[in-house]
């Protein structure tokens, strides 16, 4: 006889089943609604001691955990129904983490309303999952092994699962020796509506009611009832795994603490959902602000582009004006140089005229001297006066020529022309001597 090192099931189901099958070293089980390979598991003590079986779990995340933790079991991701023609069913998944609390069931609004299960959770989602019957599972995966026990914990769908066994036509060697059926509404002490239907159906097909543990009904093949019934006693200190009142209350305390923790988590979740909603609204407002700022930035960018174009045009215009100014400056410099040259020419001409005037002045002085010393030179005087008149005419003409140099457009007279009266005056002086 093998002995478990500890118990795992939530209501000592594994203890009751251990009493019945402790002398079987390598038995076989079917766990419909397996959920977790460890937490509250009815089959874990059997798996740890060499038993193997079939685990059915419709939730994909729970199924993946079973695949990881129970590699030697047959793990199937199916919901259990009563009609083999039904390929898929809708399942209501309650809570945000169904793989952690196990509160999921086939979609049944009446059951959900009666137990208030939906209201106990912040979220409820419908998921479509593949379905099969227990008859198909047994025929395909269990044959030819003897099934020692079948556990049904599928949240209100137990009667459909039993009907799907088709016990009336199932081979005797494939019929489970013990069938364990959850008999209360989920998360409740109230009897499930299907409880009486399950009992009538099983008793009509060779099974006898064996025991009720406050949560589950136990049925066994009728020929095993006499040997099994004497083992169905409440947990006690004489069990191979001693169960004392302190252990029970410790477990109750743990359960209460777990419920309190669950309530706290639900409260935190509600707060987080509210915070998330506020954050979503805030993000939406921020998004509107960001869009407005983006539009403003686009407008500023457009204005900046226009300003760049305008700046480029202004720069080109400034460069053009700068070129024109430099060009005019160059012209002014050239004009100034030309004016300086003209000024030098005018000064040279003015010096010549001054020399001519000085010559005329000497000539007049000589004339006055001649008149004062001799009157008999009248004829010569007349001639001299005539010459002076001509010289004076020439001087006046030279003066007009000098005035013409004040205009840049006029060409100055040659210096030799201005110098002619001086030569004439010298000739006259020579003749007078």
MIKOLLO-135784 format. One record per residue: residue in one letter; x, y, z of N, C-alpha, C in turn. Coordinates in steps of 0.001 Angstrom, whole numbers, padded with zeros to 6 digits, always signed. Each point is the difference from the previous one (the first is absolute). Layout:
N
aXYZXYZXYZ
...
END
This chain:
433
x+000854-001202+000000-000854+001202+000000+000887+001249+000000
x-000296+000876-000942+000781+001233-000095-000602+001073+000908
x+000825+000964+000381-000446+001052+000902+000362+001374-000588
x-000955+000898-000073+000307+001355-000492+000746+000795+001066
x+000837+000880-000402+000748+000825+000953-000824+001178+000492
x-001054+000364-000778-000894+001065+000430-001258-000040-000860
x-000986+000821+000336-001251+000097-000759-000043+001348-000730
x-000788+000043-001102-000073+001224-000812-001431+000476-000224
x-000961-000900-000048-001361+000370-000378-000605+000977+001003
x-000958+000812-000474-000560+001056+000838-000954-000531+001068
x-000614-001177-000222-000996-000503+000949+000263-001474+000357
x+001283-000384+000015+000438-001352+000342-000482-001062-000994
x-000311+000416-001219-000410-000986-000992+001108-001025-000230
x+001255+000459-000045+001100-000944-000231+000163-000974+001163
x-000379+000432+001225+000076-000906+001150-001033-001117-000118
x-001238+000351-000351-001048-001016-000150+000378-000999-001095
x+000500+000526-001135+000354-000890-001101+001225-000846+000353
x+000907+000562+000778+001162-000775+000434-000433-001199+000845
x-000956+000203+000912-000485-001121+000810-000515-001136-000873
x-000667+000354-001112-000596-001028-000851+001039-000721-000856
x+001079+000725-000408+000915-000568-000995+001460-000044+000469
x+000225+000023+001298+001380+000012+000490+000753-001286-000281
x-000692-001063-000327+000677-001268-000268+000336-000180-001479
x-000389+000961-000827+000296-000079-001440+001217+000866-000285
x+001040-000610-000523+001254+000718-000202-000023+000891-001251
x-000588-000488-001052+000015+000753-001261-001417+000044-000577
x-000810+000843+000597-001366+000140-000470-000126+001035-001118
x-001299+000267-000359-000280+000905-001119-001200+000855+000363
x+000041+001275-000321-001070+000937+000341-000352+000868-001209
x-001181+000604+000070-000405+001041-000951-000457+001199+000824
x+000598+001136-000275-000311+001232+000733-000580+001011-000985
x-001338+000140+000008-000674+000961-000877-000166+001313+000758
x+000641+001061-000517+000061+001263+000735+001205+000001+000903
x+001139-000440-000543+001202-000195+000816+000532+001328+000542
x-000086+001051-000768+000447+001359+000319+001508+000058+000279
x+000438-000339+001220+001418+000114+000352+000583-001365+000328
x+001247-000227-000400+000656-001268+000362+000438-000043+001466
x-000060+001133+000693+000502+000065+001378-001041+000540+000981
x-000521+001181-000269-000885+000676+000944-001343-000718+000082
x-000388-000411+001220-001296-000670+000241-000186-001227-000888
x+001095-000605-000419-000113-001124-000925-000434-001276+000719
x-000993-000681-000567-000471-001281+000535+000939-001133-000399
x+000699+000165-001125+000785-001106-000558+001500+000090+000277
x+000480+001076+000632+001455+000171+000113+000650-001090+000851
x-000626-000385+001129+000638-001043+000820+000102-001314-000767
x-000941-000250-000918+000038-001232-000796+001092+000100-001056
x+000106+001164-000651+001044+000185-001010+001380-000130+000622
x+000194+000556+001211+001292-000069+000672+000382-001429+000393
x-001007-000874+000081+000270-001376+000429-000211-001011-001112
x+000197+000453-001245+000047-000948-001116-001266-000162-000797
x-001101+000619+000432-001223-000078-000791+000126+000921-001220
x-000825-000317-001000-000086+000848-001184-001468+000112-000403
x-000284+001028-000832-001394+000173-000373-000184+000991-001127
x-001259+000440-000137-000399+000950-001044-000514+001262+000688
x+000535+001153-000389-000442+001287+000529-000683+000791-001111
x-001242+000400+000232-000740+000817-000961-000154+001410+000562
x+000424+000981-000757-000085+001399+000418-000202+000879-001235
x-001123+000719-000069-000298+000782-001205+000766+001322-000108
x+000485+000535+001118+000721+001271-000073+001432-000230-000474
x+000380+000691-001046+001294-000233-000622+001152+000248+000973
x-000074+001076+000790+001103+000303+000910+000153-001067+001088
x-001119-000550+000475+000070-001087+000994+000510-001281-000642
x-000462-000264-001208+000446-001184-000733+001511+000012-000199
x+000560+001172-000327+001450+000101-000211+000765-000298+001291
x-000562+000415+001142+000640-000309+001281-000021-001503+000264
x-001121-000636-000296-000097-001453+000155+001011-000711-000896
x+000122+000469-001224+000960-000600-000912+001414+000080+000562
x+000305+001119+000655+001336+000188+000553+000239-000842+001253
x-001016-000045+000901+000182-000649+001300-000380-001483-000012
x-000802-000413-000963-000430-001410-000061+000381-000607-001347
x+001286-000095-000276+000410-000503-001317-000360-001460-000232
x-000195-000790+001074-000309-001418-000170-001490-000277-000052
x-000812+001035+000242-001450-000141-000134-000418+000295-001428
x-001244-000344-000310-000616+000392-001272-000796+001274+000281
x+000429+001102-000561-000624+001299+000254-000759+000442-001247
x-001279+000289+000173-000863+000363-001122-000643+001358+000262
x+000041+000865-001001-000610+001333+000122-001400-000043-000621
x-000963-000532+000793-001378-000149-000459-000957+000361+001122
x-001171+000506-000381-001134+000059+000914-000769-001305-000155
x-000705-000424+001069-000728-001268-000024-001486+000288-000206
x-000597-000657-001011-001419+000186-000317-000688-001370-000077
x-001295+000004-000317-000768-001251-000060-000272-000460-001421
x+000390+000808-000997-000316-000320-001393+001288+000012-000809
x+000326-001130-000597+001256-000105-000746-000003+000824-001282
x-001198+000442-000442-000064+000803-001220+000341+001472+000259
x+000081+000369+001276+000333+001387+000347+001524+000151-000026
x+000482+000808-000932+001451+000150-000139+000582+001103+000865
x-000800+001029+000265+000482+001130+000792-001119+000506+000903
x+000393+000588+001127-000966+000608+000908+000548+001349+000454
x-000918+000859+000452+000397+001284+000559+000164-000136+001500
x+001115+000508+000479+000294-000085+001427+000127+001406+000571
x-000678+000239+001120+000133+001273+000696+001229-000079+000901
x+000967+000860-000241+001229+000028+000783-000089+001199+000930
x-000076-000281+001292-000172+001057+000987+001336+000399+000593
x+000176+001312+000190+001217+000501+000631+001095+000240-001014
x+000977+000782+000425+001122+000338-000883+001044-001097-000067
x+000060-000853+001045+001012-001063+000029-000669-001326+000340
x-000750-000570-000936-000713-001250+000282+000927-001155+000330
x+001250+000085-000458+000933-001075+000320+000453+000056+001457
x-000366+001086+000714+000395+000130+001393-001154-000228+000977
x-001253+000192-000443-001103-000172+000947-000952-001138-000360
x+000085-000512-001209-000794-001165-000359-001486+000253-000190
x-000428+001236+000075-001424+000275-000128-000362+000222-001468
x-000256-001109-000694-000454+000057-001373-001029-001104-000195
x-000920+000180-000914-001042-001001-000222-000553+000161-001403
x-000680-001049-000466-000668+000097-001284-001100+001042+000089
x-000202+000714-001082-000923+001125+000004-001412-000464+000359
x-000450+000420+001167-001333-000344+000496-000491+001197+000811
x-000789+000849-000613-000398+001246+000663-000806-000262+001256
x-000805-001046+000015-000814-000296+001184+000884-000336+001198
x+000998-000850-000241+000904-000363+001088+000801+001202+000468
x+000448+000798-000952+000774+001185+000364-000846+000963+000826
x-001275+000160-000369-000882+000908+000745-000320-000550+001383
x-000225-001318+000081-000363-000603+001290+001118+000119+001018
x+001199-000180-000425+001134+000018+000923+000633+001372+000141
x-000353+000930-000883+000620+001322+000025+001467-000032-000369
x+000412-001031-000739+001424-000134-000328+000495+001145-000867
x-000845+000433-000952+000438+001071-000896+000267+001286+000765
x-000859+000277+000993+000140+001234+000773+001216-000020+000918
x+000570-001194+000248+001168-000105+000881+001297+000398-000708
x-000087+000229-001298+001201+000294-000770-000195+001277-000808
x+001101+000653-000253-000050+001249-000756-000158-000247-001494
x+000431-001146-000456-000079-000286-001428-000596-001378-000234
x-000668-000133-001113-000545-001284-000436+000097-000029-001516
x+000687-000995-000517+000202-000090-001438-000495-001351-000498
x-000467-000006-001215-000443-001243-000621+001089-000490-000942
x+000323-001279+000157+001048-000591-000826-000555-001270-000647
x+000257-000147-001278-000466-001188-000726+001109-001057+000040
x-000352-001217+000508+001007-001046+000187-000492-001304-000622
x+000935-000877-000370-000408-001308-000542-000640-000860+001082
x-000887-000914-000414-000748-000818+000950+000011-001467-000430
x-000208-000870+000984-000079-001443-000252-000817-000641+001115
x-000288-001307-000165-000715-000740+001048+000979-000907+000735
x-000370-000388+001234+000841-000925+000763+000059-001361-000678
x-001066-000381-000670+000005-001287-000713+001095-000005-001068
x+000113+001081-000757+001031+000081-001031+001400-000015+000625
x+000169+000684+001110+001303+000036+000669+000388-001401+000477
x-000937-000697+000636+000300-001343+000524+000304-000964-001127
x-000833+000025-001052+000198-000930-001113+001342+000236-000682
x+000404+001234-000096+001219+000319-000751+001258-000067+000842
x-000061+000436+001276+001220+000161+000778+000148-000977+001180
x-001116-000506+000526+000090-000834+001209+000070-001493-000296
x-000672-000429-001026-000016-001432-000309+001413-000533-000154
x+000338-001158+000544-000871-000959+000727+000156+000073+001511
x+000471+001146+000507+000304+000084+001427-001257+000129+000840
x+000073-000510+001187-001062+000155+000981+000078+001415+000586
x-001160+000694+000018-000050+001354+000551-000410-000119+001460
x+000903+000345+000905-000287-000127+001436-000961+001079+000486
x+000242+001256-000431-000983+001023+000377-000073+001093-001066
x-001180+000605-000065-000288+001123-000891-000450+001173+000860
x+000707+001104-000098-000376+001190+000771-000602+001040-000935
x-001199+000513+000361-000689+001002-000810-000158+001283+000817
x+000699+001043-000423-000110+001328+000613+000010+001012-001139
x-001170+000117-000661-000062+000819-001229-001089+001061+000099
x-000155+000541+001208-000775+001210+000241-001419-000047-000579
x-000748-001007+000415-001416-000053-000366-000324-000860-001195
x+001032-000510-000704-000257-000815-001197+000186-001490+000293
x-000022-000382+001275+000272-001394+000379-001035-000971-000580
x-001269+000370+000000-001027-000930-000494+000196-000271-001490
x+000333+001039-000760+000262-000199-001432+001202-000924-000198
x+001018+000159+000826+001171-000860-000120-000353-001458+000265
x-000854-000247+001037-000397-001382+000323-000823-000596-001131
x-000892+000799-000563-000791-000521-001128+000902-000329-001176
x+001071+000815-000181+000915-000252-001092+000819-001266+000173
x-000031-000620+001204+000669-001297+000199-000698-001129-000737
x-001340+000176-000176-000807-001077-000618+000246-001319+000722
x-000217+000001+001322+000306-001160+000840-000753-001244-000410
x-001182+000187-000550-000822-001164-000355+000685-000881-001031
x+000828+000599-000860+000656-000764-001070+001511-000101+000179
x+000537+000610+001056+001445-000035+000216+000407-001358+000559
x+001110-000521-000508+000486-001294+000487+000253+000071+001499
x-000327-001100+000703+000158-000025+001452+001443+000270+000420
x+000973-000511-000746+001396+000172+000397+000483+001442-000173
x-000799+000802-000714+000362+001408-000190-000765+000938+000930
x-000948-000535+000756-000773+000846+000907+000837+000334+001233
x+000064+001291+000396+000770+000373+001199-000558-000690+001243
x+000907-000425+000887-000445-000652+001232-000645+001008+000954
x+000516+001198+000049-000554+001067+000840-000154+001255-000850
x-001156+000657+000167-000233+001283-000674-000237+001058+001074
x+000810+001020-000048-000052+001101+000962-000611+001206-000720
x-001157+000501+000492-000747+001059-000685-000176+001186+000937
x+000385+001194-000454-000269+001204+000800-001509+000191+000084
x-000530+000082+001228-001450-000048+000218-000602+001321+000449
x+000803+001050+000122-000524+001301+000415+000219+001022-001116
x-000753+001086+000130+000222+001087-000951+001413+000543+000183
x+000602+000483-001059+001372+000523+000111+000100+001067+001091
x+001018-000156+000844+000281+000931+001094-001239+000163+000882
x-000631-001125+000337-001224+000064+000812-000213-001328+000720
x-000790+000016+001133-000407-001225+000681-001330-000530-000523
x-000619+000755-000850-001306-000399-000531+000153-001168-000962
x-000978-000912+000070+000027-001153-000900-000177+000460-001437
x+000773-000581-000881-000092+000340-001415-001285-000566-000586
x-000637+000675-000942-001244-000492-000613+000155-001378-000641
x+001195-000322-000460+000203-001273-000689+000285-001153+000974
x+000055+000249+001292+000437-001040+000936-000920-001225-000055
x-001282+000218+000090-000937-001132-000008+000009-000701-001350
x+000149+000763-001083+000033-000612-001339+001218-000899-000147
x+001130+000452+000531+001219-000812-000064-000195-001304+000783
x-000585+000110+001178-000173-001191+000838-000930-001008-000682
x-001113+000488-000541-000942-000907-000668+000650-000681-001193
x+000725+000763-000772+000628-000561-001188+001053-001043+000366
x+000836+000272+000992+001042-000936+000394-000583-001258+000638
x-000981+000179+000854-000606-001173+000648-000733-000871-001008
x-000470+000619-001094-000664-000783-001052+000996-000752-000865
x+001286+000309+000149+001011-000634-000846+001082-000710+000814
x-000380-000590+001140+000888-000895+000728+000862+000660+001050
x-000330+001209+000438+000778+000674+001031-000849+000209+001245
x+000689+000092+001154-000673+000205+001286+000624+001211+000694
x-000880+000832+000608+000490+001159+000741+000847-000488+001165
x+001145+000619+000189+000950-000460+000995+000196+000991+001149
x+000150+001294-000336+000337+000953+001067-000161+001425-000524
x-000339+000942+000917-000012+001433-000299+000929+000692+000984
x+001011+000704-000483+001002+000613+000879-000269+001482+000281
x-001188+000454-000348-000352+001407+000178+000171+000802-001276
x+000706-000582-000978+000226+000671-001282-000262-000942-001174
x+000392-001254+000176-000087-000971-001092-000816-001223+000397
x-000658-000576-001014-000642-001305+000154+000936-001062-000570
x+000128-001118+000747+000816-001134-000433-000919-001154-000381
x+000235-000568-001175-000744-001166-000450+001016-001095-000335
x-000408-001260+000203+000878-001112-000359-000818-001073-000710
x+000708-000847-000720-000694-001136-000604-000697-000771+001122
x-001177-000456-000274-000849-000595+001052+000675-001159+000692
x+000767-000808-000733+000610-001167+000621+001156+000370+000933
x+000447+001275-000036+001084+000442+000870-000508+000737+001244
x-001290+000213+000076-000538+000868+001048+000278-000546+001401
x-000166-001246+000194+000157-000575+001345+001414+000153+000533
x+001002-000116-000877+001386+000121+000458+000445+001455+000101
x-000588+000851-000821+000401+001399+000005-000702+000828+001061
x-001233-000323+000285-000799+000858+000875+000592+000119+001404
x+000628-001064+000486+000549+000042+001350+001239+000892+000108
x+000543+000392-001162+001175+000869+000000-000366+001486-000121
x-001279+000262-000258-000410+001389-000217-000375+000648+001327
x+001023+000435+000708-000153+000664+001293+000616+001398-000096
x-000387+000877+000872+000625+001331-000001+001497-000117+000240
x+000786+000959-000468+001443-000011+000276+000247-000035+001501
x+000991-000753+000424+000263-000146+001428+001476-000271+000233
x+000338-000081+001285+001411-000141+000357+000548-001395-000253
x-000910-000937-000348+000458-001369-000257+000356-000223-001467
x-000198+001023-000824+000370-000145-001410+001509-000088-000130
x+000477-000604-001119+001429-000166-000215+000695+001353-000053
x-000748+001011-000472+000456+001386+000123-000881+000607+001068
x+000461+000072+001254-000860+000418+001105-000633+001363-000253
x-001300+000061+000273-000735+001246-000175-000584+000381+001341
x+000484+001056+000613-000494+000469+001290-000824+001260-000198
x-000701+000388+001067-000813+001210-000084+000865+001225-000257
x+001217-000014+000580+000869+001148-000231+000374+000130-001464
x+000216-001149-000657+000314+000039-001428-001167+000555-000796
x-001200-000442+000400-001196+000492-000705-000141+001506+000175
x+000156+000456+001251-000168+001436+000230+001134+000810-000631
x+001185-000585-000015+001079+000694-000699-000326+000158-001481
x-000587-001056-000542-000387+000074-001403-001121+001006-000197
x-000942+000019+000983-001072+000992-000081+000568+001413+000097
x+000952+000186+000929+000625+001318+000114+000694+000397-001295
x+000665-000986-000595+000664+000275-001270-001015+000363-001076
x-001150-000724+000041-001039+000290-000979-000580+001389+000207
x-000216+000357+001284-000517+001341+000302+000992+001066-000456
x+001281-000272+000296+001024+000950-000415+000055+000120-001518
x-000203-001157-000662-000004+000017-001459-001183+000807-000526
x-001186-000188+000640-001180+000772-000413+000225+001489+000228
x+000589+000327+001174+000267+001404+000293+000988+000578-001009
x+001013-000828-000320+000968+000445-000991-000657+000186-001353
x-000928-000931-000320-000722+000112-001263-000845+001266-000023
x-000709+000275+001124-000810+001225+000062+000886+001230-000145
x+001173-000051+000664+000923+001128-000114+000490+000176-001426
x+000297-001133-000623+000454+000071-001386-001093+000524-000913
x-001250-000445+000265-001104+000491-000804-000189+001495+000193
x+000139+000447+001257-000113+001431+000275+001116+000776-000703
x+001213-000568+000087+001115+000641-000679-000218+000024-001506
x-000559-001100-000499-000266-000074-001431-001014+001060-000405
x-001068+000146+000829-000998+001028-000297+000641+001386+000002
x+000856+000237+001004+000691+001295+000054+000901+000185-001216
x+000692-001094-000353+000887+000090-001158-000781+000248-001281
x-001170-000661-000113-000825+000219-001185-000471+001446-000075
x-000397+000526+001169-000423+001399+000026+001169+000917-000343
x+001176-000313+000577+001184+000799-000310+000365-000097-001477
x-000153-001228-000545+000294-000181-001415-000962+000805-000865
x-001267+000029+000410-000990+000766-000759+000325+001496+000068
x+000358+000455+001208+000390+001410+000132+001239+000302-000833
x+000946-000949+000037+001213+000178-000796-000325+000018-001487
x-000947-000879-000397-000398-000022-001417-000595+001340-000414
x-000873+000549+000877-000588+001306-000302+001074+001079-000057
x+000932-000085+000977+001073+000988+000019+000852-000107-001254
x+000281-001250-000402+000779-000196-001225-000752+000520-001222
x-001342-000196+000018-000807+000524-001111+000099+001526-000052
x-000094+000634+001196+000140+001458+000052+001389+000416-000468
x+001023-000752+000492+001366+000298-000426+000146-000161-001513
x-000705-001035-000519+000061-000215-001445-000578+001184-000756
x-001134+000550+000510-000582+001179-000640+000977+001175+000058
x+000636+000172+001185+000974+001081+000138+001177-000195-000949
x+000454-001254-000091+001122-000292-000889-000364+000287-001448
x-001238-000392-000383-000434+000270-001373-000074+001498-000264
x-000523+000761+000999-000068+001457-000157+001399+000599-000114
x+000920-000468+000861+001377+000490-000054+000673-000375-001318
x-000309-001208-000488+000555-000428-001281-000472+000905-001131
x-001320+000317+000017-000552+000892-001020+000645+001380+000093
x+000164+000494+001247+000643+001300+000181+001449-000030-000489
x+000692-001108+000302+001380-000145-000458+000072-000012-001525
x-000976-000658-000635-000030-000029-001459-000210+001404-000566
x-000905+000757+000657-000232+001368-000457+001254+000854+000176
x+000673-000153+001158+001238+000735+000230+001081-000392-001008
x+000059-001294-000302+000968-000468-000986-000279+000615-001369
x-001309+000074-000354-000380+000610-001271+000401+001475-000016
x-000289+000714+001123+000388+001413+000092+001516+000151-000084
x+000719-000924+000657+001457+000037-000039+000522-000218-001412
x-000633-000916-000729+000396-000237-001393-000209+001255-000839
x-001174+000672+000197-000255+001239-000724+001025+001068+000372
x+000337+000057+001299+000980+000979+000461+001367-000269-000623
x+000337-001303-000129+001263-000344-000638+000027+000466-001445
x-001137-000210-000713-000082+000448-001396+000149+001513-000067
x-000723+000715+000891+000074+001462+000030+001409+000474+000329
x+000643-000671+000965+001370+000360+000373+000952-000192-001177
x-000212-001056-000728+000842-000262-001167-000175+001098-001040
x-001262+000397-000223-000267+001068-000956+000616+001315+000472
x-000140+000290+001317+000584+001218+000542+001524-000009-000132
x+000583-001169+000242+001444-000116-000123+000447+000273-001431
x-000739-000577-000968+000333+000227-001397-000138+001480-000359
x-001059+000664+000512-000209+001418-000276+001121+000838+000628
x+000409-000347+001224+001094+000715+000657+001305-000166-000777
x+000232-001214-000485+001209-000224-000790-000024+000827-001286
x-001190+000099-000616-000121+000812-001225+000263+001474+000300
x-000613+000499+001102+000217+001395+000383+001461+000263+000351
x+000614-000941+000679+001405+000137+000364+000875+000095-001258
x-000354-000797-001010+000730+000047-001266-000173+001353-000674
x-001251+000493-000007-000270+001302-000615+000732+001115+000740
x-000017-000074+001353+000697+001021+000791+001495-000009-000301
x+000573-001196-000065+001432-000102-000328+000281+000547-001396
x-000926-000272-000915+000175+000493-001360-000047+001531-000036
x-000997+000584+000727-000100+001457+000064+001204+000591+000726
x+000455-000690+001023+001174+000461+000721+001216+000049-000925
x+000153-001043-000795+001112-000040-000948-000094+001136-001010
x-001241+000259-000457-000197+001107-000936+000346+001333+000660
x-000411+000177+001258+000284+001250+000710+001505+000198+000177
x+000701-001132+000315+001457+000085+000149+000647+000411-001313
x-000447-000606-001097+000533+000346-001310-000293+001459-000334
x-001253+000454+000349-000341+001409-000255+000859+000940+000813
x+000283-000366+001254+000850+000842+000838+001423+000099-000561
x+000487-001176-000464+001328+000003-000613+000031+000924-001221
x-001058-000076-000828-000083+000847-001196-000074+001477+000392
x-000800+000276+001076-000117+001393+000460+001340+000533+000468
x+000769-000848+000711+001328+000427+000435+000916+000316-001180
x-000116-000843-001017+000813+000248-001201-000393+001327-000647
x-001304+000269-000104-000489+001252-000585+000461+001195+000827
x-000022-000179+001329+000442+001088+000878+001465+000337-000254
x+000847-001017-000171+001414+000245-000284+000185+000752-001304
x-000811-000386-001006+000077+000686-001304-000418+001458+000139
x-001081+000235+000756-000485+001383+000179+001050+000846+000707
x+000637-000588+001027+001035+000745+000717+001173+000367-000923
x+000361-000935-000866+001085+000268-000959-000370+001124-000956
x-001226-000002-000513-000477+001028-000913-000054+001360+000701
x-000480-000024+001269-000091+001252+000758+001386+000611+000218
x+001016-000845+000216+001362+000492+000167+000500+000675-001276
x-000324-000571-001122+000390+000587-001288-000664+001348-000206
x-001267+000087+000328-000719+001274-000176+000605+001081+000890
x+000328-000415+001246+000617+000963+000904+001315+000509-000571
x+000775-000864-000605+001259+000411-000627-000258+000979-001143
x-001045-000271-000795-000339+000885-001115-000403+001370+000520
x-000786+000005+001080-000441+001283+000552+001199+000802+000517
x+000957-000706+000629+001207+000694+000447+000766+000579-001188
x+000057-000749-001111+000657+000509-001220-000714+001242-000517
x-001317-000006+000029-000772+001174-000459+000287+001204+000886
x+000112-000309+001319+000257+001099+000927+001362+000648-000299
x+001038-000814-000260+001322+000537-000375-000073+000782-001292
x-000783-000507-000916-000125+000659-001302-000647+001374+000141
x-001011+000087+000873-000672+001290+000226+000970+000984+000647
x+000782-000487+000929+000983+000867+000654+001001+000529-001000
x+000438-000857-000887+000940+000442-001034-000653+001044-000882
x-001276-000225-000295-000719+000959-000866-000095+001352+000675
x-000306+000011+001261-000087+001282+000691+001351+000704+000027
x+001066-000796+000159+001349+000597+000002+000322+000625-001331
x-000332-000744-001042+000272+000516-001358-000787+001272-000245
x-001281+000046+000423-000817+001202-000226+000579+001183+000760
x+000470-000281+001197+000527+001101+000810+001308+000544-000546
x+000867-000741-000632+001297+000459-000473-000030+000585-001417
x-000924-000465-000721+000048+000502-001388-001396+000031-000586
x-000243+001206-000584-001296+000140-000660+000110-000237-001484
x+001289-000042-000467+000152-000097-001452-000180-001423-000484
x-000179-000828+000997-000229-001395-000443-001476-000299-000067
x-000791+000963-000418-001451-000182-000038-000413-001087-000958
x+000697+000085-001123-000371-001043-000965+000289-001397+000555
x+001152-000033+000673+000315-001286+000637-000967-000321+001136
x-000417+001068+000663-000959-000206+001092-001329-000540-000491
x-000397+000596-001120-001276-000474-000575+000112-001472-000355
x+001134-000292-000621+000220-001399-000376+000039-000916+001240
x+000674+000595+001019+000090-000792+001235-001372-000203+000625
x-000793+001078-000012-001379-000113+000549-000813-001008-000770
x+000227+000038-001322-000730-000971-000823+000377-001427+000392
x+001304-000148+000204+000431-001350+000437-000560-000359+001363
x+000001+001016+000910-000553-000264+001329-001466-000393-000078
x-000688+000691-000899-001414-000388-000175-000139-001441-000427
x+000854-000383-000933-000044-001401-000454+000359-000969+001120
x+001088+000431+000759+000390-000870+001116-001110-000108+001039
x-000649+001203+000238-001106-000021+000969-001146-000897-000477
x-000249+000040-001267-001048-000875-000563+000369-001474+000187
x+001314-000212-000277+000467-001393+000196-000111-000407+001456
x+000315+000924+000939-000086-000322+001442-001421-000273+000422
x-000895+000861-000519-001429-000223+000321-000459-001354-000502
x+000469-000298-001220-000359-001326-000572+000552-001121+000867
x+001215+000205+000503+000586-001031+000879-000762-000122+001298
x-000472+001184+000491-000805-000055+001244-001282-000795-000207
x-000627+000232-001140-001212-000812-000300+000321-001480-000109
x+001169-000268-000584+000422-001419-000086+000216-000609+001354
x+000571+000822+000915+000202-000491+001364-001317-000300+000688
x-000964+000850-000218-001334-000246+000607-000616-001275-000532
x+000285-000307-001237-000587-001227-000582+000531-001242+000669
x+001189+000076+000622+000533-001184+000687-000772-000335+001263
x-000785+000900+000476-000832-000315+001175-001025-001075-000309
x-000277-000249-001253-000934-001071-000393+000790-001227-000379
x-000319-001212+000633+000756-001231-000318-000138-000404-001431
x-001044+000444-000692-000240-000456-001374+000868+000742-000993
x+000582+001171+000366+000800+000798-000935+001435-000476+000002
x+000640+000078-001120+001413-000381-000148+000856+001232+000199
x+000976+000004+000885+000834+001186+000242+000840+000382-001228
x+000270+001375-000151+000824+000481-001124+001447-000380+000209
x+000696-000102-001099+001400-000337+000075+000796+001136+000590
x+001032-000415+000744+000816+001004+000688+000751+000891-000982
x+000298-000522-001199+000737+000809-000959-000843+001126-000549
x-001322-000197-000061-000894+001072-000475-000044+001117+001016
x-000029-000372+001314-000038+001011+001030+001337+000740+000085
x+000999-000661-000377+001331+000637+000087+000311+000927-001156
x-000804+000159-001068+000268+000812-001189+000051+001485+000303
x-000891+000559+000853+000110+001448+000251+001313+000349+000652
x+000520-000869+000834+001272+000283+000641+001102+000150-001029
x-000017-000851-001018+000996+000081-001073-000166+001304-000765
x-001224+000403-000231-000273+001243-000728+000510+001201+000780
x-000217-000067+001313+000465+001097+000854+001506+000117-000017
x+000681-001124+000011+001465-000002-000052+000488+000560-001327
x-000685-000318-001074+000391+000529-001319-000140+001516-000035
x-001053+000485+000597-000233+001448+000025+001068+000684+000828
x+000370-000588+001110+001031+000588+000814+001334+000086-000754
x+000282-001019-000765+001249-000009-000760+000031+001112-001020
x-001158+000205-000688-000043+001036-000992+000113+001399+000632
x-000552+000154+001182+000040+001317+000646+001415+000322+000384
x+000810-000948+000395+001375+000264+000332+000774+000345-001226
END
